Amino acid sequence: MGFNWKKEEIEVKISRLLDSIINLAMVDEVITPDEESIIEVCRSKLWGLEHEFLAMTEKNLDVDSARVRIKELFEEVIKSAVDKAKSDGTITSDELILIDRVTKFLRSTNLEEFIHD
């Protein structure tokens, strides 16, 4: 069976991911400007994935192909966060900790919640 989401499902799933990322930044109860910039990059990149998810639905990708593609897209989010942190020439400890948390979160996300058989 193919990968099949409705637009509303995609929006809910992306919102949940973003909420989780914000919660990761709030672990120490403070979001620094450096962390905020990482969150903004993640927000922008994740909302940009909405088009990718719709395209996967239109292509009727099989579940295994969708799983691989989602992992690739999550890696792009991580790379964008790292690139943003590096953009000023210094990665602060706040940025490093948040990137580590986001990386672990995205890489361990249960993709079965994203993919329906």
N, CA, C and O atoms as a GROMACS GRO file, in nm:
protein
  468
    1MET      N    1   0.084  -0.118   0.000
    1MET     CA    2   0.000   0.000   0.000
    1MET      C    3   0.088   0.124   0.000
    1MET      O    4   0.199   0.122   0.054
    2GLY      N    5   0.041   0.229  -0.059
    2GLY     CA    6   0.121   0.350  -0.074
    2GLY      C    7   0.113   0.446   0.043
    2GLY      O    8   0.028   0.435   0.131
    3PHE      N    9   0.203   0.538   0.040
    3PHE     CA   10   0.211   0.646   0.136
    3PHE      C   11   0.098   0.742   0.103
    3PHE      O   12   0.091   0.792  -0.009
    4ASN      N   13   0.009   0.770   0.200
    4ASN     CA   14  -0.108   0.851   0.168
    4ASN      C   15  -0.148   0.937   0.287
    4ASN      O   16  -0.200   0.886   0.386
    5TRP      N   17  -0.124   1.066   0.275
    5TRP     CA   18  -0.164   1.161   0.380
    5TRP      C   19  -0.254   1.266   0.319
    5TRP      O   20  -0.246   1.298   0.201
    6LYS      N   21  -0.340   1.319   0.403
    6LYS     CA   22  -0.416   1.437   0.365
    6LYS      C   23  -0.339   1.560   0.411
    6LYS      O   24  -0.259   1.550   0.505
    7LYS      N   25  -0.361   1.673   0.348
    7LYS     CA   26  -0.290   1.796   0.382
    7LYS      C   27  -0.301   1.828   0.530
    7LYS      O   28  -0.203   1.871   0.592
    8GLU      N   29  -0.419   1.809   0.588
    8GLU     CA   30  -0.439   1.840   0.730
    8GLU      C   31  -0.353   1.752   0.819
    8GLU      O   32  -0.301   1.798   0.920
    9GLU      N   33  -0.337   1.624   0.781
    9GLU     CA   34  -0.253   1.534   0.858
    9GLU      C   35  -0.108   1.581   0.856
    9GLU      O   36  -0.039   1.576   0.958
   10ILE      N   37  -0.063   1.626   0.741
   10ILE     CA   38   0.075   1.673   0.727
   10ILE      C   39   0.096   1.794   0.818
   10ILE      O   40   0.197   1.802   0.888
   11GLU      N   41   0.003   1.886   0.817
   11GLU     CA   42   0.015   2.006   0.900
   11GLU      C   43   0.021   1.971   1.049
   11GLU      O   44   0.099   2.029   1.124
   12VAL      N   45  -0.061   1.876   1.091
   12VAL     CA   46  -0.062   1.834   1.232
   12VAL      C   47   0.071   1.768   1.268
   12VAL      O   48   0.127   1.796   1.374
   13LYS      N   49   0.122   1.683   1.182
   13LYS     CA   50   0.247   1.613   1.210
   13LYS      C   51   0.365   1.710   1.218
   13LYS      O   52   0.451   1.696   1.304
   14ILE      N   53   0.368   1.808   1.129
   14ILE     CA   54   0.475   1.908   1.132
   14ILE      C   55   0.463   1.993   1.259
   14ILE      O   56   0.564   2.022   1.324
   15SER      N   57   0.343   2.032   1.294
   15SER     CA   58   0.322   2.110   1.417
   15SER      C   59   0.370   2.034   1.539
   15SER      O   60   0.432   2.092   1.628
   16ARG      N   61   0.344   1.905   1.544
   16ARG     CA   62   0.389   1.823   1.657
   16ARG      C   63   0.541   1.816   1.662
   16ARG      O   64   0.600   1.823   1.770
   17LEU      N   65   0.605   1.803   1.547
   17LEU     CA   66   0.752   1.802   1.543
   17LEU      C   67   0.806   1.934   1.597
   17LEU      O   68   0.900   1.934   1.677
   18LEU      N   69   0.749   2.043   1.553
   18LEU     CA   70   0.796   2.175   1.597
   18LEU      C   71   0.773   2.194   1.747
   18LEU      O   72   0.859   2.248   1.816
   19ASP      N   73   0.660   2.150   1.796
   19ASP     CA   74   0.635   2.158   1.940
   19ASP      C   75   0.741   2.080   2.017
   19ASP      O   76   0.790   2.126   2.121
   20SER      N   77   0.777   1.964   1.966
   20SER     CA   78   0.878   1.883   2.032
   20SER      C   79   1.014   1.952   2.032
   20SER      O   80   1.086   1.947   2.131
   21ILE      N   81   1.048   2.018   1.922
   21ILE     CA   82   1.176   2.089   1.913
   21ILE      C   83   1.177   2.206   2.011
   21ILE      O   84   1.278   2.230   2.077
   22ILE      N   85   1.068   2.278   2.020
   22ILE     CA   86   1.060   2.390   2.116
   22ILE      C   87   1.073   2.337   2.259
   22ILE      O   88   1.141   2.398   2.342
   23ASN      N   89   1.009   2.224   2.286
   23ASN     CA   90   1.021   2.163   2.420
   23ASN      C   91   1.165   2.122   2.450
   23ASN      O   92   1.209   2.133   2.564
   24LEU      N   93   1.237   2.076   2.349
   24LEU     CA   94   1.377   2.041   2.368
   24LEU      C   95   1.459   2.165   2.405
   24LEU      O   96   1.549   2.158   2.489
   25ALA      N   97   1.427   2.278   2.343
   25ALA     CA   98   1.498   2.402   2.375
   25ALA      C   99   1.461   2.453   2.513
   25ALA      O  100   1.541   2.520   2.578
   26MET      N  101   1.341   2.422   2.559
   26MET     CA  102   1.292   2.472   2.688
   26MET      C  103   1.334   2.385   2.806
   26MET      O  104   1.295   2.414   2.920
   27VAL      N  105   1.411   2.280   2.783
   27VAL     CA  106   1.452   2.192   2.892
   27VAL      C  107   1.516   2.271   3.006
   27VAL      O  108   1.493   2.241   3.123
   28ASP      N  109   1.596   2.372   2.972
   28ASP     CA  110   1.660   2.454   3.076
   28ASP      C  111   1.578   2.579   3.111
   28ASP      O  112   1.624   2.668   3.182
   29GLU      N  113   1.455   2.583   3.060
   29GLU     CA  114   1.358   2.689   3.086
   29GLU      C  115   1.394   2.824   3.025
   29GLU      O  116   1.333   2.926   3.060
   30VAL      N  117   1.491   2.828   2.936
   30VAL     CA  118   1.532   2.952   2.869
   30VAL      C  119   1.560   2.921   2.722
   30VAL      O  120   1.628   2.824   2.690
   31ILE      N  121   1.508   3.006   2.635
   31ILE     CA  122   1.544   2.996   2.494
   31ILE      C  123   1.631   3.117   2.462
   31ILE      O  124   1.584   3.230   2.461
   32THR      N  125   1.759   3.090   2.437
   32THR     CA  126   1.853   3.197   2.406
   32THR      C  127   1.833   3.243   2.262
   32THR      O  128   1.769   3.173   2.184
   33PRO      N  129   1.886   3.359   2.226
   33PRO     CA  130   1.878   3.403   2.086
   33PRO      C  131   1.940   3.301   1.990
   33PRO      O  132   1.889   3.281   1.880
   34ASP      N  133   2.049   3.238   2.032
   34ASP     CA  134   2.111   3.136   1.947
   34ASP      C  135   2.017   3.017   1.927
   34ASP      O  136   2.005   2.965   1.816
   35GLU      N  137   1.952   2.976   2.035
   35GLU     CA  138   1.856   2.865   2.024
   35GLU      C  139   1.737   2.906   1.938
   35GLU      O  140   1.687   2.827   1.859
   36GLU      N  141   1.692   3.029   1.954
   36GLU     CA  142   1.579   3.079   1.875
   36GLU      C  143   1.612   3.074   1.726
   36GLU      O  144   1.526   3.040   1.645
   37SER      N  145   1.735   3.108   1.690
   37SER     CA  146   1.772   3.104   1.548
   37SER      C  147   1.771   2.961   1.495
   37SER      O  148   1.733   2.938   1.380
   38ILE      N  149   1.812   2.866   1.577
   38ILE     CA  150   1.807   2.724   1.538
   38ILE      C  151   1.661   2.680   1.523
   38ILE      O  152   1.626   2.610   1.428
   39ILE      N  153   1.577   2.720   1.617
   39ILE     CA  154   1.434   2.685   1.610
   39ILE      C  155   1.372   2.742   1.483
   39ILE      O  156   1.294   2.674   1.416
   40GLU      N  157   1.405   2.866   1.450
   40GLU     CA  158   1.350   2.929   1.329
   40GLU      C  159   1.393   2.855   1.203
   40GLU      O  160   1.313   2.837   1.111
   41VAL      N  161   1.518   2.812   1.198
   41VAL     CA  162   1.566   2.735   1.083
   41VAL      C  163   1.489   2.603   1.075
   41VAL      O  164   1.446   2.562   0.967
   42CYS      N  165   1.474   2.536   1.188
   42CYS     CA  166   1.399   2.409   1.190
   42CYS      C  167   1.255   2.432   1.148
   42CYS      O  168   1.199   2.354   1.071
   43ARG      N  169   1.194   2.538   1.199
   43ARG     CA  170   1.054   2.570   1.165
   43ARG      C  171   1.041   2.590   1.014
   43ARG      O  172   0.953   2.533   0.950
   44SER      N  173   1.127   2.671   0.959
   44SER     CA  174   1.123   2.700   0.816
   44SER      C  175   1.144   2.573   0.733
   44SER      O  176   1.072   2.546   0.637
   45LYS      N  177   1.244   2.497   0.772
   45LYS     CA  178   1.276   2.375   0.697
   45LYS      C  179   1.164   2.272   0.709
   45LYS      O  180   1.126   2.209   0.610
   46LEU      N  181   1.110   2.254   0.830
   46LEU     CA  182   1.003   2.155   0.847
   46LEU      C  183   0.877   2.196   0.772
   46LEU      O  184   0.814   2.111   0.708
   47TRP      N  185   0.840   2.324   0.776
   47TRP     CA  186   0.721   2.366   0.700
   47TRP      C  187   0.747   2.353   0.550
   47TRP      O  188   0.653   2.330   0.474
   48GLY      N  189   0.871   2.368   0.509
   48GLY     CA  190   0.905   2.347   0.369
   48GLY      C  191   0.886   2.202   0.326
   48GLY      O  192   0.866   2.173   0.208
   49LEU      N  193   0.893   2.111   0.422
   49LEU     CA  194   0.876   1.969   0.392
   49LEU      C  195   0.732   1.934   0.357
   49LEU      O  196   0.705   1.829   0.299
   50GLU      N  197   0.640   2.023   0.392
   50GLU     CA  198   0.499   1.998   0.360
   50GLU      C  199   0.484   1.968   0.210
   50GLU      O  200   0.409   1.878   0.172
   51HIS      N  201   0.554   2.043   0.128
   51HIS     CA  202   0.547   2.022  -0.017
   51HIS      C  203   0.608   1.886  -0.055
   51HIS      O  204   0.557   1.817  -0.144
   52GLU      N  205   0.716   1.850   0.012
   52GLU     CA  206   0.778   1.719  -0.013
   52GLU      C  207   0.683   1.605   0.023
   52GLU      O  208   0.670   1.508  -0.052
   53PHE      N  209   0.616   1.618   0.139
   53PHE     CA  210   0.523   1.514   0.181
   53PHE      C  211   0.406   1.503   0.083
   53PHE      O  212   0.362   1.393   0.051
   54LEU      N  213   0.356   1.618   0.036
   54LEU     CA  214   0.247   1.615  -0.062
   54LEU      C  215   0.294   1.549  -0.191
   54LEU      O  216   0.220   1.472  -0.254
   55ALA      N  217   0.417   1.579  -0.231
   55ALA     CA  218   0.472   1.519  -0.354
   55ALA      C  219   0.484   1.368  -0.337
   55ALA      O  220   0.457   1.293  -0.431
   56MET      N  221   0.525   1.322  -0.219
   56MET     CA  222   0.536   1.178  -0.195
   56MET      C  223   0.399   1.113  -0.204
   56MET      O  224   0.386   1.002  -0.254
   57THR      N  225   0.297   1.182  -0.154
   57THR     CA  226   0.161   1.129  -0.162
   57THR      C  227   0.115   1.121  -0.306
   57THR      O  228   0.057   1.021  -0.348
   58GLU      N  229   0.142   1.227  -0.383
   58GLU     CA  230   0.101   1.229  -0.524
   58GLU      C  231   0.171   1.120  -0.604
   58GLU      O  232   0.113   1.063  -0.696
   59LYS      N  233   0.296   1.090  -0.569
   59LYS     CA  234   0.372   0.984  -0.638
   59LYS      C  235   0.330   0.846  -0.591
   59LYS      O  236   0.368   0.744  -0.649
   60ASN      N  237   0.248   0.844  -0.483
   60ASN     CA  238   0.203   0.718  -0.424
   60ASN      C  239   0.321   0.626  -0.392
   60ASN      O  240   0.322   0.508  -0.426
   61LEU      N  241   0.422   0.684  -0.324
   61LEU     CA  242   0.538   0.606  -0.283
   61LEU      C  243   0.496   0.490  -0.195
   61LEU      O  244   0.401   0.499  -0.118
   62ASP      N  245   0.569   0.380  -0.209
   62ASP     CA  246   0.543   0.270  -0.118
   62ASP      C  247   0.599   0.308   0.019
   62ASP      O  248   0.677   0.402   0.030
   63VAL      N  249   0.558   0.237   0.122
   63VAL     CA  250   0.590   0.272   0.259
   63VAL      C  251   0.742   0.274   0.283
   63VAL      O  252   0.793   0.365   0.347
   64ASP      N  253   0.813   0.175   0.231
   64ASP     CA  254   0.958   0.172   0.252
   64ASP      C  255   1.027   0.291   0.187
   64ASP      O  256   1.118   0.349   0.247
   65SER      N  257   0.987   0.327   0.068
   65SER     CA  258   1.045   0.443   0.000
   65SER      C  259   1.013   0.572   0.075
   65SER      O  260   1.098   0.660   0.086
   66ALA      N  261   0.891   0.582   0.127
   66ALA     CA  262   0.852   0.700   0.204
   66ALA      C  263   0.936   0.710   0.331
   66ALA      O  264   0.980   0.819   0.368
   67ARG      N  265   0.958   0.599   0.397
   67ARG     CA  266   1.038   0.596   0.520
   67ARG      C  267   1.180   0.647   0.491
   67ARG      O  268   1.232   0.730   0.566
   68VAL      N  269   1.241   0.598   0.385
   68VAL     CA  270   1.377   0.640   0.348
   68VAL      C  271   1.378   0.789   0.316
   68VAL      O  272   1.469   0.861   0.359
   69ARG      N  273   1.281   0.836   0.242
   69ARG     CA  274   1.276   0.978   0.203
   69ARG      C  275   1.257   1.068   0.325
   69ARG      O  276   1.320   1.174   0.334
   70ILE      N  277   1.173   1.029   0.418
   70ILE     CA  278   1.151   1.108   0.538
   70ILE      C  279   1.281   1.118   0.618
   70ILE      O  280   1.314   1.225   0.668
   71LYS      N  281   1.354   1.008   0.630
   71LYS     CA  282   1.483   1.011   0.700
   71LYS      C  283   1.578   1.109   0.631
   71LYS      O  284   1.649   1.184   0.698
   72GLU      N  285   1.580   1.107   0.499
   72GLU     CA  286   1.666   1.201   0.424
   72GLU      C  287   1.625   1.346   0.451
   72GLU      O  288   1.710   1.432   0.472
   73LEU      N  289   1.496   1.371   0.452
   73LEU     CA  290   1.446   1.506   0.478
   73LEU      C  291   1.480   1.553   0.618
   73LEU      O  292   1.516   1.669   0.638
   74PHE      N  293   1.468   1.464   0.716
   74PHE     CA  294   1.506   1.500   0.853
   74PHE      C  295   1.655   1.532   0.862
   74PHE      O  296   1.695   1.623   0.935
   75GLU      N  297   1.738   1.459   0.788
   75GLU     CA  298   1.882   1.488   0.786
   75GLU      C  299   1.908   1.627   0.728
   75GLU      O  300   2.000   1.695   0.770
   76GLU      N  301   1.827   1.668   0.630
   76GLU     CA  302   1.840   1.802   0.574
   76GLU      C  303   1.807   1.908   0.678
   76GLU      O  304   1.870   2.014   0.682
   77VAL      N  305   1.709   1.882   0.764
   77VAL     CA  306   1.674   1.975   0.871
   77VAL      C  307   1.793   1.988   0.967
   77VAL      O  308   1.830   2.099   1.006
   78ILE      N  309   1.852   1.877   1.003
   78ILE     CA  310   1.968   1.877   1.093
   78ILE      C  311   2.083   1.956   1.030
   78ILE      O  312   2.145   2.039   1.096
   79LYS      N  313   2.111   1.929   0.904
   79LYS     CA  314   2.220   2.000   0.834
   79LYS      C  315   2.193   2.150   0.831
   79LYS      O  316   2.286   2.229   0.851
   80SER      N  317   2.070   2.190   0.808
   80SER     CA  318   2.036   2.333   0.806
   80SER      C  319   2.059   2.397   0.943
   80SER      O  320   2.106   2.511   0.951
   81ALA      N  321   2.026   2.324   1.049
   81ALA     CA  322   2.048   2.376   1.185
   81ALA      C  323   2.197   2.393   1.211
   81ALA      O  324   2.239   2.493   1.269
   82VAL      N  325   2.278   2.296   1.170
   82VAL     CA  326   2.423   2.305   1.187
   82VAL      C  327   2.479   2.421   1.106
   82VAL      O  328   2.561   2.498   1.155
   83ASP      N  329   2.434   2.433   0.982
   83ASP     CA  330   2.482   2.542   0.896
   83ASP      C  331   2.448   2.678   0.957
   83ASP      O  332   2.530   2.770   0.952
   84LYS      N  333   2.329   2.691   1.015
   84LYS     CA  334   2.290   2.817   1.079
   84LYS      C  335   2.380   2.847   1.198
   84LYS      O  336   2.424   2.960   1.216
   85ALA      N  337   2.407   2.746   1.278
   85ALA     CA  338   2.494   2.765   1.395
   85ALA      C  339   2.635   2.807   1.353
   85ALA      O  340   2.699   2.887   1.421
   86LYS      N  341   2.682   2.753   1.242
   86LYS     CA  342   2.817   2.784   1.193
   86LYS      C  343   2.825   2.920   1.124
   86LYS      O  344   2.934   2.973   1.105
   87SER      N  345   2.711   2.976   1.086
   87SER     CA  346   2.708   3.094   1.000
   87SER      C  347   2.781   3.215   1.057
   87SER      O  348   2.830   3.299   0.981
   88ASP      N  349   2.789   3.226   1.189
   88ASP     CA  350   2.860   3.340   1.248
   88ASP      C  351   3.003   3.305   1.290
   88ASP      O  352   3.072   3.384   1.354
   89GLY      N  353   3.046   3.184   1.252
   89GLY     CA  354   3.183   3.144   1.280
   89GLY      C  355   3.203   3.074   1.413
   89GLY      O  356   3.310   3.021   1.440
   90THR      N  357   3.100   3.074   1.497
   90THR     CA  358   3.110   3.011   1.629
   90THR      C  359   2.983   2.935   1.661
   90THR      O  360   2.872   2.985   1.643
   91ILE      N  361   3.001   2.812   1.708
   91ILE     CA  362   2.886   2.737   1.755
   91ILE      C  363   2.889   2.747   1.907
   91ILE      O  364   2.980   2.697   1.972
   92THR      N  365   2.785   2.812   1.962
   92THR     CA  366   2.779   2.829   2.107
   92THR      C  367   2.739   2.697   2.174
   92THR      O  368   2.690   2.606   2.108
   93SER      N  369   2.759   2.690   2.303
   93SER     CA  370   2.720   2.569   2.376
   93SER      C  371   2.568   2.549   2.369
   93SER      O  372   2.521   2.436   2.359
   94ASP      N  373   2.490   2.658   2.374
   94ASP     CA  374   2.345   2.647   2.361
   94ASP      C  375   2.306   2.588   2.226
   94ASP      O  376   2.220   2.500   2.217
   95GLU      N  377   2.371   2.637   2.120
   95GLU     CA  378   2.342   2.585   1.986
   95GLU      C  379   2.380   2.438   1.976
   95GLU      O  380   2.304   2.356   1.923
   96LEU      N  381   2.498   2.404   2.027
   96LEU     CA  382   2.546   2.267   2.020
   96LEU      C  383   2.453   2.171   2.094
   96LEU      O  384   2.420   2.064   2.043
   97ILE      N  385   2.411   2.210   2.212
   97ILE     CA  386   2.321   2.125   2.291
   97ILE      C  387   2.188   2.108   2.219
   97ILE      O  388   2.136   1.996   2.211
   98LEU      N  389   2.132   2.218   2.167
   98LEU     CA  390   2.003   2.208   2.098
   98LEU      C  391   2.014   2.124   1.970
   98LEU      O  392   1.927   2.042   1.942
   99ILE      N  393   2.121   2.145   1.895
   99ILE     CA  394   2.140   2.065   1.773
   99ILE      C  395   2.150   1.917   1.808
   99ILE      O  396   2.092   1.833   1.740
  100ASP      N  397   2.223   1.886   1.914
  100ASP     CA  398   2.236   1.747   1.958
  100ASP      C  399   2.098   1.691   1.995
  100ASP      O  400   2.065   1.579   1.956
  101ARG      N  401   2.020   1.767   2.068
  101ARG     CA  402   1.886   1.721   2.108
  101ARG      C  403   1.795   1.702   1.986
  101ARG      O  404   1.725   1.602   1.975
  102VAL      N  405   1.799   1.799   1.895
  102VAL     CA  406   1.716   1.789   1.774
  102VAL      C  407   1.758   1.669   1.690
  102VAL      O  408   1.675   1.594   1.640
  103THR      N  409   1.889   1.652   1.676
  103THR     CA  410   1.940   1.538   1.598
  103THR      C  411   1.894   1.406   1.657
  103THR      O  412   1.841   1.320   1.586
  104LYS      N  413   1.912   1.389   1.787
  104LYS     CA  414   1.868   1.265   1.852
  104LYS      C  415   1.718   1.246   1.838
  104LYS      O  416   1.672   1.135   1.812
  105PHE      N  417   1.642   1.354   1.854
  105PHE     CA  418   1.497   1.346   1.843
  105PHE      C  419   1.454   1.305   1.702
  105PHE      O  420   1.376   1.211   1.685
  106LEU      N  421   1.505   1.374   1.600
  106LEU     CA  422   1.463   1.343   1.463
  106LEU      C  423   1.509   1.205   1.419
  106LEU      O  424   1.435   1.134   1.350
  107ARG      N  425   1.628   1.166   1.459
  107ARG     CA  426   1.679   1.034   1.419
  107ARG      C  427   1.608   0.920   1.492
  107ARG      O  428   1.606   0.807   1.444
  108SER      N  429   1.549   0.949   1.608
  108SER     CA  430   1.481   0.843   1.681
  108SER      C  431   1.329   0.852   1.667
  108SER      O  432   1.257   0.771   1.727
  109THR      N  433   1.280   0.948   1.590
  109THR     CA  434   1.135   0.962   1.572
  109THR      C  435   1.078   0.834   1.512
  109THR      O  436   1.132   0.779   1.416
  110ASN      N  437   0.971   0.789   1.571
  110ASN     CA  438   0.904   0.669   1.522
  110ASN      C  439   0.832   0.702   1.392
  110ASN      O  440   0.725   0.763   1.392
  111LEU      N  441   0.892   0.662   1.281
  111LEU     CA  442   0.835   0.696   1.151
  111LEU      C  443   0.702   0.627   1.125
  111LEU      O  444   0.629   0.666   1.034
  112GLU      N  445   0.670   0.526   1.204
  112GLU     CA  446   0.540   0.461   1.187
  112GLU      C  447   0.426   0.559   1.219
  112GLU      O  448   0.315   0.542   1.170
  113GLU      N  449   0.455   0.661   1.301
  113GLU     CA  450   0.355   0.763   1.328
  113GLU      C  451   0.332   0.851   1.205
  113GLU      O  452   0.228   0.915   1.192
  114PHE      N  453   0.428   0.852   1.116
  114PHE     CA  454   0.420   0.936   0.996
  114PHE      C  455   0.368   0.859   0.875
  114PHE      O  456   0.318   0.918   0.780
  115ILE      N  457   0.381   0.729   0.880
  115ILE     CA  458   0.348   0.649   0.763
  115ILE      C  459   0.233   0.554   0.795
  115ILE      O  460   0.234   0.483   0.895
  116HIS      N  461   0.136   0.557   0.709
  116HIS     CA  462   0.021   0.469   0.726
  116HIS      C  463   0.029   0.360   0.622
  116HIS      O  464   0.056   0.387   0.505
  117ASP      N  465   0.005   0.239   0.661
  117ASP     CA  466  -0.004   0.128   0.565
  117ASP      C  467  -0.143   0.120   0.509
  117ASP      O  468  -0.172   0.033   0.427
   0.00000   0.00000   0.00000
